[in-house]
Amino acid sequence: MIRLPKWALVTLALVFMLGLTAPVLADEAQGTIKSVAAEKNQLILTDSLGKDQTFHAAAKCKVLINDKEGTLSDLKKGDQATVTFDSKNGKMTATEVRVKRI
């Protein structure tokens, strides 16, 4: 039987807890898509206050349209979207874009 030191168990527990909370650290923005430039991996979202926010899509950015996978080029001007993003050095990088169409 292998016995682990107590500090190793505490470290493993902390790593596990951080892994569970990591997705919670991302920010979200909701609004209407103003424009999409798929070739630049970029989209502009207008929020409810009329403020435009520019997002750069991450390499593994997930796009969901009515819960089905899509691409940035599938997004249309006027779509209501929720963008999950990370903000670093003033640049907002989208990790997920969710759109509901009727």
PyMOL commands that set and color helices and strands:
alter all, ss='L'
color gray80, all
select helices_A, chain A and resi 6-25+38-40+72-74
alter helices_A, ss='H'
color red, helices_A
select strands_A, chain A and resi 27-37+42-46+52-65+68-70+80-88+91-99
alter strands_A, ss='S'
color yellow, strands_A
deselect
rebuild
show_as cartoon
